[in-house]
Amino acid sequence: MSTDAGETLDAIACTRQVRHEISAELDHDPQRLLAYYKEIQQRQAEARPVEQTGGQVSTL
């Protein structure tokens, strides 16, 4: 197995572990989990810089 593949698998395992920990903190409740991720998504959208070009607002 190449180093890149091994690093990818490590990153996937790490991501799964963090997702499991977040789920556990929310008692594995799908509704609470969805609300949590929606809140994170909203905070990230609000933190994103907004450009104005040609009178139209773009988040790119």
C-alpha positions in Angstrom: 0.0 0.0 0.0 1.4 3.4 -0.9 1.9 6.1 1.6 -0.8 8.3 0.0 -3.3 5.4 0.3 -2.3 4.8 3.9 -2.7 8.5 4.8 -6.1 8.5 3.1 -7.3 5.5 5.2 -5.9 7.2 8.3 -7.8 10.4 7.5 -11.0 8.4 6.9 -10.6 6.6 10.2 -10.0 9.9 12.0 -13.1 11.4 10.4 -15.2 8.5 11.3 -14.0 8.6 14.9 -14.8 12.3 15.2 -18.2 11.9 13.7 -18.9 9.0 16.2 -17.8 11.2 19.1 -20.1 14.1 18.0 -23.0 11.6 17.6 -22.3 10.2 21.1 -22.3 13.7 22.6 -25.8 14.1 21.2 -26.9 10.7 22.5 -27.0 9.3 18.9 -30.2 11.2 18.3 -30.6 11.8 14.5 -32.7 15.0 15.0 -30.1 16.5 17.4 -27.3 15.5 15.1 -29.0 17.1 12.1 -29.7 20.3 14.0 -26.0 20.4 15.1 -24.7 20.0 11.5 -27.2 22.7 10.3 -26.0 25.1 13.0 -22.3 24.5 11.9 -23.2 25.0 8.3 -25.0 28.2 9.1 -22.1 29.5 11.1 -19.7 28.7 8.3 -21.9 30.4 5.7 -22.0 33.6 7.9 -18.3 33.6 8.3 -17.6 33.3 4.5 -16.6 36.6 2.8 -19.2 38.0 0.4 -18.0 39.6 -2.9 -20.1 42.1 -4.8 -19.7 42.0 -8.6 -21.8 43.7 -11.1 -24.5 44.6 -8.5 -25.0 40.9 -7.7 -23.9 39.4 -4.4 -21.7 36.2 -4.8 -20.3 34.0 -2.1 -17.5 32.7 -4.3 
